[in-house]
Amino acid sequence: MKPFDFCPPCFLGRAFILVVVAVLFAATSWAEWRFLPALELEESYDSNIDLSSDNETSDFITRLSPELRLEDVSATRTFAASYTMSLNNFRRHSENNYIGHTGELSWDQQLSRNLSWHIMDTYYRSEEPLEEDPEYTGVRRTRNEYSRNTVDTGFTYQFGAEDSVTVSYLDNRLQNTDPDIEDDVEYGPSLELEYWLTHSQGLILGYSWSRIDYKDDDPSDETTEFNLGYQWRRSPHTTLHMDYGLVLFSSKAPDEEEGDDYNVQSIAAGFDHDFGPSYSLSAFLGYFFHNPKESGSDMGSTYGLDLVRSFSRGSVTLSGEGGYRLDYSGADAEGFTEYRGVSLSSTYSMSPRTELYTSTSYMYEKAEEEERTRDETWDVSVGMSYQILPWLSGALELTQRERSSSEDDDEYRDSLILLRLRGTYEWR
């Protein structure tokens, strides 16, 4: 039975979580709660509202977004919940008007001295061609309503000063009205163990299993992942690490004997170094080995870099990453995808009220599902924010993004100019 059908054990599991949440909520004190209502008004110009490759349509868009946020931090609890409704009005093409919704919940609760529980939930409903979650990079070719809800909940047991084990469960659901994109649900448990043999040497063990079921009769996708990491604290400021990963993927319909099966092994070495209050550096380098069942093996490099430079009036961050990812959920999911990218971002405070910020990024992706595809995406943004009053702020942003692809329909070029006013109020 697929999770789209009624499942009594699933229903009981959700009911149990709701009961636990209600009990914990009822037992809390309201003394430290902060209620933060906000209202945001955006006026923007978008040169390609559909991110089309050959039929660019521009428009002026007014977005009004009331927001409600609740926060609480105590010795045993960290809680934050927010809900935003966005009213999107298109000046020239009113048929694209829609109401978007975004909700977030983050709750960490200390149940005992060594045991804690967490839940994180993110929900959004939109009609934009690009999803809000940057993990999903595909482009929807039509403006249709879709929603995604992701829940991650679990328990952490601390059995040493730095030793812990975390057991969690993920549920990710996509629903949309686009006839070319299937609804799906991804779910599965995971486990992570961190154990330090000595003060300077530690191990990290990870395991996860996930399954994606589709609304129609497409084969289900199953992924099992194992990770093993070794850490060595060479000094108080430097940590070296080696990591090994194994991914087993299988996709097969119930009435088929053969399916799309492969495994990926990866090995990498890296380090984290803190140069002091101004500089920090993290980097790793390695290889992955892709072994499909029905074709020859392939290999590629994995790497990561994060360099942060902080100073009195701002910071600069340089990041790079390359390797592979498994993308089977959402718009234009391409399965096993090799990628590499780099980004540079900075912030600078011109005055106590004025801040400048910039970002630029480049991403190269290569996938081979039914046929090989290549995509290159550029994104450049510059903006300025200004604190008009203690409760009112404004921002002006300019963004240019461009994507070239071996598939003509996946290419686009887009320019975005945005003016934002945001008012907040804090009530205790």
Buried (B, 14 or more C-beta within 10 A) or exposed (E): EEBBEEEEEBEEEEEEBEEBBEEBEEEBEEEEBEEBBBBBBBBBBBBBBBBBBEEBBEBEBBBEBEBBBBBBEBEEBBBBBBBBBBEBBBEEBEEBEBEBEBBBBBBBBBBEEEEBBBBBBBBBBBBBBBBEEEEBBBBBBEBBBBBBBBBBBBBBBBEEEEBBBBBBBBBBBBBBEBEEBBBBBBBBEBBBBBBBEEEEEBBBBBBBBBBBBBEEEEBBBBBBBBBBBBBBBEEEEBBBBBBBBEBBBBBBEEEEEEBBBBBBBBBBEBBBBBEEEEEBBBBBEBBBEBBBEEEEEBEBBBBBBBBBBBEEEBBBBBBBBBBBBBBBBBBBBBBBBBBBBBBBBBBBBEEEEEBBBBBBBBBBBBBBBEEEBBBBBBBBBBBBBBBEEEEEBBBEBBBBBBBBBBEEEBBBBBBBBBEBBBBBEEEE
